[in-house]
Amino acid sequence: MDRTLYWLWLAEALGSACRYTGELLAEWPDPRDLDRAVRAGQPLPACVSPKAAEKLRAVRPEHLRGLLDYCSGCGIAVLTPQDPQYPDRLRDLPDLPPVLYVTGDPACLNGRRYVGMVGTRRPTRYGTNACHDLSLALAQQGVVIVSGLADGLDGVGHRAAVEAGAPTVAFLGTAINRTYPAANKPLRAELERLGGAVVSEYPPDYTGKATGTFLARNRLIAGLSEAVCVAEARARSGTMNTVEHAERYGRPVFAVPGSIYSATSEGTNELLRTHRAEPLCRAGDILQALGMTGRDPDPVRRTPAFRPQDLSPGARAVLAALGPAPQTADELVNATGLPVQTVLAALTELEILDAAAPQPGGRYTAAV
């Protein structure tokens, strides 16, 4: 029987972000041996929870053959710690994932230099520019940008890498065959085309627990990264959860200083004030920390070329509704008939391309 089925069986029982996965694998490095022990009625290791033990006994590896076949038919790679393409930087995590589902090119998950770029889903123009410029400069130096393909600065970091023509890695908090938000589907397709990878612990059409999945994926962003950069963040946010994982794994943290008057810089400034992060003012700060040689990129912003045909459908609709009179996101929702999340994602996309200009009071005007 395909040994991958045993890993699927183990992942099904343990769930995501299981704190004792590393401990269990240290005792039973091959899940085939664990399966034999379970079928023989041997006692399970003390670290295994009663719920996980019940699943290990109730489910058999061969029951998951349909899932493996489905992934193969859809071009979804299934990586386990026994596979050479499984990310080496995740192998030693105490809560490593027994299975990773990957679209794109799994080859980019090893042998490169990796930097996490994270931040708020509602960035200011300052945060957007800082994230874009730093990510672009790092990608141009051969660094793989790692983030979560979410609204806001996650998407900005990935788009900058795509702009540089460089691979980038996105970890999802959803099923591998779902893109959230849906507005980032074109971005996902482009990063996969350029040799990047989209990775998830959650199988296709996952219907398990929905709470905590995005927080669980944050540990993988931190785990793959050699350093984690926070471009802009509030004091209480999912971004800070990623920072906590980075600290737990011993990854250095960098933060972009922000205005003392900006709520979206409260988190980054607090990281700097409490010495939990080093200041990040230029890409050279990260390159130096990674021991990378080469030129120190100039942080002068390079504005992406704006071509309406390259916009996502949501961004095109929002751009058509924008004009010289300032409008709020709610007004644009009414004007376009699009969901609020799609409008907010479109506004971020248009801001990056300097096609929309933010105005006081959370309003926007067309800039082209």
C-alpha positions in Angstrom: 0.0 0.0 0.0 1.2 3.5 -0.8 3.0 4.8 2.3 1.4 8.3 1.7 -1.9 6.8 2.9 -0.4 6.1 6.3 0.6 9.8 6.6 -2.9 10.9 5.5 -4.3 8.6 8.2 -2.0 10.2 10.8 -2.9 13.7 9.7 -6.6 12.9 9.8 -6.3 11.8 13.4 -4.0 14.5 14.7 -5.5 17.5 13.0 -3.6 20.7 12.2 -1.1 22.3 14.5 -1.0 19.3 16.8 1.5 20.3 19.5 2.9 16.7 20.0 3.3 15.6 16.4 7.1 15.9 16.6 7.1 14.0 19.9 5.0 11.2 18.4 7.2 11.0 15.2 10.3 10.8 17.4 9.0 7.6 18.8 7.2 6.3 15.7 9.0 7.9 12.7 7.2 5.6 10.2 3.4 5.8 10.5 3.2 2.3 9.0 4.7 0.9 12.2 2.3 3.0 14.3 -0.6 1.5 12.3 0.6 -2.0 12.9 0.8 -1.3 16.6 -2.7 0.2 16.6 -4.2 -2.8 14.8 -2.4 -5.2 17.2 -4.0 -3.4 20.2 -0.7 -2.1 21.6 -0.9 0.9 23.9 -0.4 4.3 22.2 2.2 6.8 23.4 1.1 8.9 26.4 1.3 12.1 24.3 -1.6 11.0 22.0 -4.9 12.5 23.1 -8.0 10.3 23.6 -9.7 11.9 20.6 -6.8 11.3 18.3 -6.4 7.7 19.6 -10.1 7.0 18.8 -9.6 8.3 15.3 -6.4 6.2 14.8 -8.4 3.1 15.7 -11.6 4.0 13.8 -10.0 5.1 10.5 -7.8 2.8 8.3 -5.2 4.2 5.9 -6.9 2.5 2.9 -10.0 4.5 3.6 -8.1 7.5 2.3 -7.3 6.1 -1.1 -10.0 8.2 -2.7 -8.5 11.5 -1.4 -5.0 10.5 -2.7 -6.4 9.6 -6.1 -8.4 12.9 -6.2 -5.3 14.9 -5.5 -3.3 13.1 -8.1 -6.0 13.7 -10.7 -6.2 17.4 -9.9 -2.4 18.0 -9.9 -2.2 18.6 -6.2 1.1 17.3 -4.7 0.8 15.5 -1.4 4.0 15.9 0.6 5.0 14.1 3.8 8.1 14.2 5.9 9.4 11.1 4.1 9.3 13.0 0.8 12.5 14.8 -0.4 10.4 17.8 -1.5 8.8 18.3 2.0 10.2 21.7 3.3 13.3 20.9 5.4 12.8 24.0 7.5 9.5 22.5 8.8 10.8 19.0 9.7 12.1 20.0 13.1 9.0 21.9 14.3 7.3 20.4 17.4 4.0 20.9 15.6 5.1 20.0 12.1 2.3 19.1 9.6 2.3 15.3 8.8 0.9 16.2 5.3 1.1 19.3 3.1 -1.0 19.8 0.0 0.8 21.9 -2.7 -0.1 23.5 -6.0 2.4 25.2 -8.2 6.1 24.0 -8.0 7.1 22.2 -4.7 10.7 22.6 -5.7 10.7 26.2 -4.4 10.1 24.9 -0.9 13.7 23.9 -0.4 17.2 25.3 -1.3 16.3 29.0 -1.3 16.4 31.9 1.1 13.1 32.6 2.8 11.7 35.7 4.4 8.2 36.0 5.8 6.4 39.3 5.0 3.2 39.9 7.0 1.0 42.7 8.1 -2.5 44.2 8.4 -5.3 43.4 6.1 -6.2 47.1 6.1 -3.0 48.9 5.4 -2.3 52.5 4.9 -0.6 53.9 1.8 2.6 54.0 3.9 2.3 50.3 4.9 1.5 49.3 1.3 4.4 51.1 -0.2 6.9 49.8 2.5 5.7 46.2 2.0 5.8 46.4 -1.7 9.3 48.1 -2.0 10.9 45.8 0.6 9.4 42.7 -0.9 10.4 43.7 -4.4 14.0 44.5 -3.4 14.3 41.2 -1.6 12.8 39.2 -4.4 15.2 40.8 -6.8 18.0 39.5 -4.7 16.8 36.0 -4.8 14.8 35.8 -1.6 11.6 33.9 -1.6 8.8 35.9 0.0 6.6 33.8 2.3 3.1 35.0 3.3 -0.5 34.0 3.5 -2.3 35.2 0.2 -4.8 37.1 2.3 -6.2 40.6 1.9 -3.9 43.6 2.5 -0.2 43.2 3.0 0.0 39.5 2.3 -1.2 40.1 -1.2 1.1 43.1 -1.6 4.2 41.0 -0.7 3.2 38.2 -3.1 2.5 40.7 -5.9 5.9 42.4 -5.5 7.6 39.0 -5.9 5.5 38.3 -9.0 6.5 41.8 -10.3 10.1 40.7 -9.9 9.4 37.5 -11.8 10.5 35.6 -8.7 8.9 32.6 -6.9 6.9 33.2 -3.8 5.3 30.8 -1.3 1.7 31.2 0.1 0.3 29.3 3.0 -3.4 29.0 3.2 -5.8 28.7 6.1 -8.3 27.0 3.9 -8.6 23.9 1.7 -5.9 23.7 -0.9 -8.4 24.1 -3.7 -9.9 27.3 -2.3 -8.5 30.8 -2.6 -9.6 33.2 0.1 -10.3 35.9 -0.7 -11.5 34.9 -4.1 -10.2 38.2 -5.5 -6.7 36.8 -5.2 -7.3 33.9 -7.7 -5.5 35.7 -10.5 -2.6 36.4 -8.2 -2.4 32.8 -7.2 -2.4 31.7 -10.8 0.4 34.1 -11.6 2.6 33.0 -8.7 2.1 29.4 -9.6 3.0 30.1 -13.2 6.3 31.8 -12.1 7.4 28.7 -10.1 6.0 29.6 -6.7 3.9 27.3 -4.5 0.6 27.5 -2.6 0.6 25.2 0.4 -2.1 24.0 2.9 -2.6 21.5 5.6 -6.2 21.2 4.6 -7.2 18.7 1.8 -9.4 19.6 -1.2 -13.0 20.5 -0.2 -12.0 20.4 3.5 -15.1 20.6 5.7 -13.6 20.2 9.2 -13.4 22.8 11.9 -13.1 26.4 10.6 -12.0 28.1 13.7 -8.3 28.6 14.2 -7.2 27.4 10.7 -5.7 30.8 9.8 -3.9 31.1 13.1 -2.6 27.5 12.6 -1.2 28.4 9.1 0.7 31.4 10.7 3.1 29.0 12.3 4.0 27.6 8.9 4.8 31.1 7.5 7.1 31.6 10.5 8.5 28.1 10.3 9.6 28.2 6.7 11.0 31.8 7.1 14.5 32.5 8.1 13.3 35.9 9.4 9.8 37.4 9.7 9.1 41.0 8.7 6.1 43.0 9.9 5.4 45.9 7.5 2.4 47.4 9.4 0.2 45.9 12.1 -2.1 46.8 14.9 -1.2 45.8 18.5 -3.8 43.0 18.6 -3.9 41.1 15.3 -3.2 37.8 13.5 0.1 39.3 12.5 1.2 39.3 16.1 0.3 35.6 16.3 2.8 35.0 13.5 5.4 37.0 15.4 4.8 34.8 18.5 5.4 31.6 16.4 8.6 33.2 15.0 9.8 33.8 18.5 8.9 30.3 19.6 10.9 28.8 16.7 13.8 31.2 17.2 13.3 33.2 14.0 14.4 36.8 14.1 11.7 39.4 13.7 12.0 42.7 11.9 9.5 45.6 12.0 9.0 48.7 9.8 8.8 51.8 12.1 5.6 53.7 11.7 4.0 57.0 12.7 3.2 57.3 16.4 -0.2 58.7 15.4 -1.2 55.7 13.2 -3.2 52.9 14.8 -1.9 50.5 12.1 1.6 51.1 13.3 0.9 50.4 17.0 1.9 46.8 16.7 5.2 47.4 14.8 6.2 50.3 17.1 5.5 48.2 20.1 7.7 45.4 18.8 10.5 47.8 18.4 9.9 49.6 21.8 10.0 46.2 23.6 13.0 45.0 21.6 11.1 42.0 20.2 12.0 43.2 16.7 14.9 44.9 14.9 14.1 48.0 12.8 13.5 47.3 9.1 14.2 50.4 7.1 15.7 48.9 3.9 16.1 45.5 2.3 19.8 45.5 3.2 18.8 45.1 6.9 17.4 41.6 6.1 20.1 40.7 3.6 22.8 41.5 6.2 21.0 39.4 8.8 20.8 36.5 6.3 24.5 36.8 5.5 23.7 37.4 1.9 26.3 39.2 -0.3 25.5 41.5 -3.2 24.4 45.0 -3.6 22.3 46.8 -1.1 19.1 47.6 -3.0 18.0 51.2 -3.1 14.6 51.5 -1.3 13.3 54.1 -3.8 9.8 53.0 -4.7 9.2 51.5 -8.2 5.5 52.0 -9.1 4.1 49.0 -11.0 3.0 49.8 -14.5 -0.7 50.2 -14.7 -2.6 48.3 -17.3 -6.4 48.0 -16.9 -6.4 44.6 -18.7 -4.2 43.2 -15.9 -6.7 44.1 -13.1 -8.8 41.5 -11.4 -12.5 41.6 -12.4 -13.4 43.2 -9.0 -10.8 45.9 -9.4 -12.0 46.7 -12.9 -15.6 47.1 -11.6 -14.5 49.3 -8.7 -12.3 51.5 -11.0 -15.2 52.0 -13.3 -17.3 53.2 -10.4 -14.6 55.6 -9.0 -14.5 59.2 -10.1 -13.3 62.6 -8.9 -15.8 62.6 -6.0 -14.6 60.7 -2.9 -16.6 57.6 -2.1 -16.5 55.2 0.8 -16.2 51.4 0.5 -19.9 51.1 1.4 -20.8 53.5 -1.4 -18.7 51.5 -3.8 -20.4 48.3 -2.7 -23.8 49.9 -3.5 -22.5 51.2 -6.9 -20.9 47.9 -8.0 -23.1 45.3 -6.3 -19.9 43.5 -5.2 -19.4 42.0 -1.7 -17.6 44.3 0.7 -14.5 42.0 0.9 -14.2 42.1 -2.9 -14.4 45.9 -2.9 -11.8 46.3 -0.1 -9.4 43.9 -1.9 -10.0 45.8 -5.2 -9.2 49.1 -3.5 -5.9 47.7 -2.2 -5.1 46.4 -5.7 -5.9 49.8 -7.2 -3.9 51.7 -4.6 -0.8 49.5 -5.3 -1.1 50.5 -8.9 -1.7 54.2 -8.1 -5.1 53.9 -9.9 -7.0 54.9 -6.7 -6.1 57.5 -4.2 -7.2 57.4 -0.5 -8.8 60.5 0.9 -9.7 61.6 4.4 -12.6 59.8 6.1 -11.8 56.4 4.5 -12.9 57.6 1.0 -11.3 57.0 -2.4 -11.1 58.8 -5.7 -9.9 57.7 -9.1 -6.2 58.6 -9.7 -6.1 57.9 -13.4 
